[in-house]
Amino acid sequence: MSYRCEVCGKEPWYGKQVTFSHKRSSRRWLPNIQRIRVRHGSNTRRMRVCTSCLKAGKVEKA
């Protein structure tokens, strides 16, 4: 599955997980992507949208 918001382009970001003993291992943080039906002109279409775009009202749910 594509973890990319079709509105703002938010993608997973990468970093290190640091334990108490300071061992480091790679990890990634995934954005909260929802697949919803969005009004697109006079039609509706399914889009992958992050929840921050939904909350901000950047898209109109159908």
Distance bins in CASP14 RR format, pairs under 12 A and 6 or more apart:
PFRMAT RR
TARGET T0000
AUTHOR 0000-0000-0000
RMODE 2
METHOD distances of the structure
MODEL  1
1 12 0 0 0 0 0 1 0 0 0 0 0
1 30 0 0 0 0 1 0 0 0 0 0 0
1 31 0 0 0 0 0 1 0 0 0 0 0
1 33 0 0 0 0 1 0 0 0 0 0 0
1 34 0 0 0 0 0 1 0 0 0 0 0
1 35 0 0 0 0 1 0 0 0 0 0 0
1 48 0 0 0 0 1 0 0 0 0 0 0
2 9 0 0 0 0 0 1 0 0 0 0 0
2 10 0 0 0 0 0 1 0 0 0 0 0
2 11 0 0 0 0 1 0 0 0 0 0 0
2 12 0 0 0 0 0 1 0 0 0 0 0
2 30 0 0 0 0 0 1 0 0 0 0 0
2 31 0 0 0 0 0 1 0 0 0 0 0
2 33 0 0 0 0 1 0 0 0 0 0 0
2 35 0 0 0 0 0 1 0 0 0 0 0
2 47 0 0 0 0 0 1 0 0 0 0 0
2 48 1 0 0 1 0 0 0 0 0 0 0
2 49 0 0 0 0 0 1 0 0 0 0 0
3 9 0 0 0 0 0 1 0 0 0 0 0
3 10 0 0 0 0 1 0 0 0 0 0 0
3 11 1 0 0 1 0 0 0 0 0 0 0
3 12 1 0 1 0 0 0 0 0 0 0 0
3 13 0 0 0 0 0 1 0 0 0 0 0
3 28 0 0 0 0 1 0 0 0 0 0 0
3 29 0 0 0 0 0 1 0 0 0 0 0
3 30 1 0 1 0 0 0 0 0 0 0 0
3 31 1 0 0 1 0 0 0 0 0 0 0
3 32 0 0 0 0 1 0 0 0 0 0 0
3 33 1 0 1 0 0 0 0 0 0 0 0
3 34 0 0 0 0 0 1 0 0 0 0 0
3 35 0 0 0 0 0 1 0 0 0 0 0
3 48 0 0 0 0 1 0 0 0 0 0 0
3 50 0 0 0 0 1 0 0 0 0 0 0
4 10 1 0 0 1 0 0 0 0 0 0 0
4 11 1 0 1 0 0 0 0 0 0 0 0
4 12 0 0 0 0 1 0 0 0 0 0 0
4 13 0 0 0 0 0 1 0 0 0 0 0
4 30 0 0 0 0 0 1 0 0 0 0 0
4 31 0 0 0 0 1 0 0 0 0 0 0
4 33 1 0 0 1 0 0 0 0 0 0 0
4 47 0 0 0 0 0 1 0 0 0 0 0
4 48 1 0 0 1 0 0 0 0 0 0 0
4 49 0 0 0 0 0 1 0 0 0 0 0
4 50 0 0 0 0 1 0 0 0 0 0 0
4 53 0 0 0 0 0 1 0 0 0 0 0
5 11 1 0 0 1 0 0 0 0 0 0 0
5 12 0 0 0 0 0 1 0 0 0 0 0
5 30 0 0 0 0 0 1 0 0 0 0 0
5 31 1 0 0 1 0 0 0 0 0 0 0
5 32 0 0 0 0 1 0 0 0 0 0 0
5 33 1 0 0 1 0 0 0 0 0 0 0
5 34 0 0 0 0 1 0 0 0 0 0 0
5 35 0 0 0 0 0 1 0 0 0 0 0
5 36 0 0 0 0 0 1 0 0 0 0 0
5 38 0 0 0 0 0 1 0 0 0 0 0
5 47 0 0 0 0 1 0 0 0 0 0 0
5 48 1 0 0 1 0 0 0 0 0 0 0
5 49 1 0 1 0 0 0 0 0 0 0 0
5 50 1 1 0 0 0 0 0 0 0 0 0
5 51 0 0 0 0 1 0 0 0 0 0 0
5 52 0 0 0 0 1 0 0 0 0 0 0
5 53 1 0 0 1 0 0 0 0 0 0 0
5 54 0 0 0 0 1 0 0 0 0 0 0
5 56 0 0 0 0 0 1 0 0 0 0 0
5 58 0 0 0 0 1 0 0 0 0 0 0
5 59 0 0 0 0 1 0 0 0 0 0 0
6 31 0 0 0 0 0 1 0 0 0 0 0
6 33 0 0 0 0 1 0 0 0 0 0 0
6 34 0 0 0 0 0 1 0 0 0 0 0
6 35 0 0 0 0 0 1 0 0 0 0 0
6 36 0 0 0 0 0 1 0 0 0 0 0
6 38 0 0 0 0 1 0 0 0 0 0 0
6 40 0 0 0 0 0 1 0 0 0 0 0
6 45 0 0 0 0 1 0 0 0 0 0 0
6 46 0 0 0 0 1 0 0 0 0 0 0
6 47 1 0 1 0 0 0 0 0 0 0 0
6 48 1 0 1 0 0 0 0 0 0 0 0
6 49 1 0 0 1 0 0 0 0 0 0 0
6 50 0 0 0 0 1 0 0 0 0 0 0
6 53 0 0 0 0 1 0 0 0 0 0 0
6 54 0 0 0 0 0 1 0 0 0 0 0
6 58 0 0 0 0 0 1 0 0 0 0 0
6 59 0 0 0 0 1 0 0 0 0 0 0
7 31 0 0 0 0 0 1 0 0 0 0 0
7 33 0 0 0 0 0 1 0 0 0 0 0
7 34 0 0 0 0 0 1 0 0 0 0 0
7 36 0 0 0 0 0 1 0 0 0 0 0
7 38 0 0 0 0 1 0 0 0 0 0 0
7 40 0 0 0 0 0 1 0 0 0 0 0
7 47 1 0 0 1 0 0 0 0 0 0 0
7 48 0 0 0 0 1 0 0 0 0 0 0
7 49 1 0 1 0 0 0 0 0 0 0 0
7 50 1 0 0 1 0 0 0 0 0 0 0
7 51 0 0 0 0 0 1 0 0 0 0 0
7 52 0 0 0 0 1 0 0 0 0 0 0
7 53 1 0 1 0 0 0 0 0 0 0 0
7 54 0 0 0 0 1 0 0 0 0 0 0
7 55 0 0 0 0 0 1 0 0 0 0 0
7 56 0 0 0 0 1 0 0 0 0 0 0
7 57 0 0 0 0 1 0 0 0 0 0 0
7 58 1 0 1 0 0 0 0 0 0 0 0
7 59 1 0 1 0 0 0 0 0 0 0 0
7 60 0 0 0 0 0 1 0 0 0 0 0
8 31 0 0 0 0 1 0 0 0 0 0 0
8 33 0 0 0 0 0 1 0 0 0 0 0
8 47 0 0 0 0 0 1 0 0 0 0 0
8 48 0 0 0 0 0 1 0 0 0 0 0
8 49 0 0 0 0 1 0 0 0 0 0 0
8 50 1 0 0 1 0 0 0 0 0 0 0
8 51 0 0 0 0 0 1 0 0 0 0 0
8 52 1 0 0 1 0 0 0 0 0 0 0
8 53 1 0 1 0 0 0 0 0 0 0 0
8 54 0 0 0 0 0 1 0 0 0 0 0
8 55 0 0 0 0 0 1 0 0 0 0 0
8 56 0 0 0 0 1 0 0 0 0 0 0
8 57 0 0 0 0 0 1 0 0 0 0 0
8 58 1 0 0 1 0 0 0 0 0 0 0
8 59 0 0 0 0 0 1 0 0 0 0 0
9 31 0 0 0 0 1 0 0 0 0 0 0
9 33 0 0 0 0 0 1 0 0 0 0 0
9 47 0 0 0 0 0 1 0 0 0 0 0
9 48 0 0 0 0 1 0 0 0 0 0 0
9 49 0 0 0 0 1 0 0 0 0 0 0
9 50 0 0 0 0 1 0 0 0 0 0 0
9 52 0 0 0 0 0 1 0 0 0 0 0
9 53 0 0 0 0 1 0 0 0 0 0 0
9 58 0 0 0 0 0 1 0 0 0 0 0
10 29 0 0 0 0 0 1 0 0 0 0 0
10 30 0 0 0 0 1 0 0 0 0 0 0
10 31 1 0 1 0 0 0 0 0 0 0 0
10 32 0 0 0 0 1 0 0 0 0 0 0
10 33 0 0 0 0 1 0 0 0 0 0 0
10 48 0 0 0 0 0 1 0 0 0 0 0
10 49 0 0 0 0 1 0 0 0 0 0 0
10 50 1 0 1 0 0 0 0 0 0 0 0
10 51 0 0 0 0 1 0 0 0 0 0 0
10 52 1 0 0 1 0 0 0 0 0 0 0
10 53 0 0 0 0 1 0 0 0 0 0 0
10 54 0 0 0 0 0 1 0 0 0 0 0
10 56 0 0 0 0 0 1 0 0 0 0 0
10 58 0 0 0 0 0 1 0 0 0 0 0
11 28 0 0 0 0 1 0 0 0 0 0 0
11 29 0 0 0 0 0 1 0 0 0 0 0
11 30 0 0 0 0 1 0 0 0 0 0 0
11 31 1 0 0 1 0 0 0 0 0 0 0
11 33 0 0 0 0 1 0 0 0 0 0 0
11 48 0 0 0 0 0 1 0 0 0 0 0
11 50 0 0 0 0 1 0 0 0 0 0 0
12 26 0 0 0 0 0 1 0 0 0 0 0
12 27 0 0 0 0 0 1 0 0 0 0 0
12 28 1 0 1 0 0 0 0 0 0 0 0
12 29 1 0 0 1 0 0 0 0 0 0 0
12 30 1 0 1 0 0 0 0 0 0 0 0
12 31 1 0 0 1 0 0 0 0 0 0 0
12 32 0 0 0 0 0 1 0 0 0 0 0
12 33 0 0 0 0 1 0 0 0 0 0 0
12 50 0 0 0 0 0 1 0 0 0 0 0
13 26 0 0 0 0 0 1 0 0 0 0 0
13 27 0 0 0 0 0 1 0 0 0 0 0
13 28 1 0 0 1 0 0 0 0 0 0 0
13 29 1 0 1 0 0 0 0 0 0 0 0
13 30 0 0 0 0 1 0 0 0 0 0 0
13 31 0 0 0 0 1 0 0 0 0 0 0
14 25 0 0 0 0 0 1 0 0 0 0 0
14 26 1 0 0 1 0 0 0 0 0 0 0
14 27 1 0 0 1 0 0 0 0 0 0 0
14 28 1 0 1 0 0 0 0 0 0 0 0
14 29 1 0 0 1 0 0 0 0 0 0 0
14 30 0 0 0 0 0 1 0 0 0 0 0
15 24 0 0 0 0 1 0 0 0 0 0 0
15 25 0 0 0 0 1 0 0 0 0 0 0
15 26 1 0 0 1 0 0 0 0 0 0 0
15 27 1 0 0 1 0 0 0 0 0 0 0
15 28 1 0 0 1 0 0 0 0 0 0 0
15 29 1 0 0 1 0 0 0 0 0 0 0
16 22 0 0 0 0 0 1 0 0 0 0 0
16 23 0 0 0 0 1 0 0 0 0 0 0
16 24 1 0 1 0 0 0 0 0 0 0 0
16 25 1 0 0 1 0 0 0 0 0 0 0
16 26 1 0 0 1 0 0 0 0 0 0 0
16 27 1 0 0 1 0 0 0 0 0 0 0
16 28 0 0 0 0 0 1 0 0 0 0 0
16 29 0 0 0 0 0 1 0 0 0 0 0
17 23 0 0 0 0 1 0 0 0 0 0 0
17 24 1 0 0 1 0 0 0 0 0 0 0
17 25 1 0 1 0 0 0 0 0 0 0 0
17 26 1 0 0 1 0 0 0 0 0 0 0
17 27 1 0 1 0 0 0 0 0 0 0 0
17 28 0 0 0 0 1 0 0 0 0 0 0
17 29 0 0 0 0 0 1 0 0 0 0 0
18 24 1 0 1 0 0 0 0 0 0 0 0
18 25 0 0 0 0 1 0 0 0 0 0 0
18 26 0 0 0 0 0 1 0 0 0 0 0
18 27 0 0 0 0 1 0 0 0 0 0 0
19 25 1 0 0 1 0 0 0 0 0 0 0
19 27 0 0 0 0 0 1 0 0 0 0 0
30 50 0 0 0 0 0 1 0 0 0 0 0
30 51 0 0 0 0 0 1 0 0 0 0 0
31 48 0 0 0 0 1 0 0 0 0 0 0
31 49 0 0 0 0 0 1 0 0 0 0 0
31 50 1 0 1 0 0 0 0 0 0 0 0
31 51 0 0 0 0 1 0 0 0 0 0 0
31 52 0 0 0 0 1 0 0 0 0 0 0
31 53 0 0 0 0 1 0 0 0 0 0 0
31 54 0 0 0 0 0 1 0 0 0 0 0
32 48 0 0 0 0 0 1 0 0 0 0 0
32 49 0 0 0 0 1 0 0 0 0 0 0
32 50 1 0 0 1 0 0 0 0 0 0 0
32 51 1 0 1 0 0 0 0 0 0 0 0
32 52 1 0 0 1 0 0 0 0 0 0 0
32 53 0 0 0 0 0 1 0 0 0 0 0
32 54 0 0 0 0 1 0 0 0 0 0 0
32 55 0 0 0 0 0 1 0 0 0 0 0
33 47 0 0 0 0 1 0 0 0 0 0 0
33 48 1 0 1 0 0 0 0 0 0 0 0
33 49 1 0 0 1 0 0 0 0 0 0 0
33 50 1 0 1 0 0 0 0 0 0 0 0
33 51 0 0 0 0 1 0 0 0 0 0 0
33 52 0 0 0 0 0 1 0 0 0 0 0
33 53 0 0 0 0 1 0 0 0 0 0 0
33 54 0 0 0 0 0 1 0 0 0 0 0
34 46 0 0 0 0 0 1 0 0 0 0 0
34 47 0 0 0 0 1 0 0 0 0 0 0
34 48 1 0 0 1 0 0 0 0 0 0 0
34 49 1 0 1 0 0 0 0 0 0 0 0
34 50 1 0 0 1 0 0 0 0 0 0 0
34 51 1 0 0 1 0 0 0 0 0 0 0
34 52 0 0 0 0 0 1 0 0 0 0 0
34 53 0 0 0 0 1 0 0 0 0 0 0
34 54 1 0 0 1 0 0 0 0 0 0 0
34 55 0 0 0 0 0 1 0 0 0 0 0
34 59 0 0 0 0 0 1 0 0 0 0 0
34 61 0 0 0 0 0 1 0 0 0 0 0
35 45 0 0 0 0 0 1 0 0 0 0 0
35 46 1 0 1 0 0 0 0 0 0 0 0
35 47 1 0 0 1 0 0 0 0 0 0 0
35 48 1 0 1 0 0 0 0 0 0 0 0
35 49 1 0 0 1 0 0 0 0 0 0 0
35 50 0 0 0 0 0 1 0 0 0 0 0
35 51 0 0 0 0 0 1 0 0 0 0 0
35 54 0 0 0 0 0 1 0 0 0 0 0
35 61 0 0 0 0 0 1 0 0 0 0 0
36 44 0 0 0 0 1 0 0 0 0 0 0
36 45 0 0 0 0 1 0 0 0 0 0 0
36 46 1 0 0 1 0 0 0 0 0 0 0
36 47 1 0 0 1 0 0 0 0 0 0 0
36 48 0 0 0 0 1 0 0 0 0 0 0
36 49 1 0 1 0 0 0 0 0 0 0 0
36 50 0 0 0 0 0 1 0 0 0 0 0
36 51 0 0 0 0 0 1 0 0 0 0 0
36 53 0 0 0 0 0 1 0 0 0 0 0
36 54 1 0 0 1 0 0 0 0 0 0 0
36 59 1 0 0 1 0 0 0 0 0 0 0
36 60 0 0 0 0 0 1 0 0 0 0 0
36 61 1 0 1 0 0 0 0 0 0 0 0
36 62 0 0 0 0 1 0 0 0 0 0 0
37 43 0 0 0 0 0 1 0 0 0 0 0
37 44 1 0 1 0 0 0 0 0 0 0 0
37 45 1 0 0 1 0 0 0 0 0 0 0
37 46 1 0 1 0 0 0 0 0 0 0 0
37 47 1 0 0 1 0 0 0 0 0 0 0
37 48 0 0 0 0 0 1 0 0 0 0 0
37 49 0 0 0 0 0 1 0 0 0 0 0
37 59 0 0 0 0 1 0 0 0 0 0 0
37 60 0 0 0 0 0 1 0 0 0 0 0
37 61 1 0 0 1 0 0 0 0 0 0 0
37 62 1 0 1 0 0 0 0 0 0 0 0
38 44 1 0 0 1 0 0 0 0 0 0 0
38 45 1 0 0 1 0 0 0 0 0 0 0
38 46 1 0 0 1 0 0 0 0 0 0 0
38 47 1 0 1 0 0 0 0 0 0 0 0
38 48 0 0 0 0 1 0 0 0 0 0 0
38 49 1 0 0 1 0 0 0 0 0 0 0
38 53 0 0 0 0 0 1 0 0 0 0 0
38 54 0 0 0 0 1 0 0 0 0 0 0
38 57 0 0 0 0 0 1 0 0 0 0 0
38 58 0 0 0 0 1 0 0 0 0 0 0
38 59 1 0 1 0 0 0 0 0 0 0 0
38 60 1 0 0 1 0 0 0 0 0 0 0
38 61 1 0 0 1 0 0 0 0 0 0 0
38 62 1 0 0 1 0 0 0 0 0 0 0
39 45 0 0 0 0 1 0 0 0 0 0 0
39 46 0 0 0 0 0 1 0 0 0 0 0
39 47 0 0 0 0 0 1 0 0 0 0 0
39 57 0 0 0 0 0 1 0 0 0 0 0
39 59 1 0 0 1 0 0 0 0 0 0 0
39 60 1 0 1 0 0 0 0 0 0 0 0
39 61 1 0 0 1 0 0 0 0 0 0 0
39 62 1 0 1 0 0 0 0 0 0 0 0
40 46 0 0 0 0 1 0 0 0 0 0 0
40 47 1 0 0 1 0 0 0 0 0 0 0
40 49 0 0 0 0 0 1 0 0 0 0 0
40 59 0 0 0 0 1 0 0 0 0 0 0
40 60 0 0 0 0 1 0 0 0 0 0 0
40 61 0 0 0 0 0 1 0 0 0 0 0
40 62 0 0 0 0 1 0 0 0 0 0 0
41 59 0 0 0 0 0 1 0 0 0 0 0
41 60 0 0 0 0 1 0 0 0 0 0 0
41 62 0 0 0 0 0 1 0 0 0 0 0
42 62 0 0 0 0 0 1 0 0 0 0 0
43 62 0 0 0 0 1 0 0 0 0 0 0
44 59 0 0 0 0 0 1 0 0 0 0 0
44 60 0 0 0 0 1 0 0 0 0 0 0
44 61 0 0 0 0 1 0 0 0 0 0 0
44 62 1 0 1 0 0 0 0 0 0 0 0
45 59 0 0 0 0 0 1 0 0 0 0 0
45 60 0 0 0 0 0 1 0 0 0 0 0
45 61 0 0 0 0 0 1 0 0 0 0 0
45 62 0 0 0 0 1 0 0 0 0 0 0
46 59 0 0 0 0 0 1 0 0 0 0 0
46 61 0 0 0 0 0 1 0 0 0 0 0
46 62 0 0 0 0 1 0 0 0 0 0 0
47 53 0 0 0 0 1 0 0 0 0 0 0
47 54 0 0 0 0 0 1 0 0 0 0 0
47 58 0 0 0 0 0 1 0 0 0 0 0
47 59 1 0 0 1 0 0 0 0 0 0 0
47 60 0 0 0 0 0 1 0 0 0 0 0
47 61 0 0 0 0 0 1 0 0 0 0 0
47 62 0 0 0 0 0 1 0 0 0 0 0
48 54 0 0 0 0 0 1 0 0 0 0 0
48 59 0 0 0 0 0 1 0 0 0 0 0
49 55 0 0 0 0 0 1 0 0 0 0 0
49 56 0 0 0 0 0 1 0 0 0 0 0
49 57 0 0 0 0 1 0 0 0 0 0 0
49 58 1 0 0 1 0 0 0 0 0 0 0
49 59 1 0 1 0 0 0 0 0 0 0 0
49 60 0 0 0 0 0 1 0 0 0 0 0
49 61 0 0 0 0 1 0 0 0 0 0 0
50 56 0 0 0 0 1 0 0 0 0 0 0
50 57 0 0 0 0 0 1 0 0 0 0 0
50 58 0 0 0 0 1 0 0 0 0 0 0
50 59 0 0 0 0 0 1 0 0 0 0 0
51 57 0 0 0 0 0 1 0 0 0 0 0
51 58 0 0 0 0 0 1 0 0 0 0 0
51 59 0 0 0 0 0 1 0 0 0 0 0
52 58 0 0 0 0 1 0 0 0 0 0 0
52 59 0 0 0 0 0 1 0 0 0 0 0
53 59 1 0 0 1 0 0 0 0 0 0 0
53 60 0 0 0 0 0 1 0 0 0 0 0
53 61 0 0 0 0 0 1 0 0 0 0 0
54 60 0 0 0 0 0 1 0 0 0 0 0
54 61 1 0 0 1 0 0 0 0 0 0 0
55 61 0 0 0 0 0 1 0 0 0 0 0
END
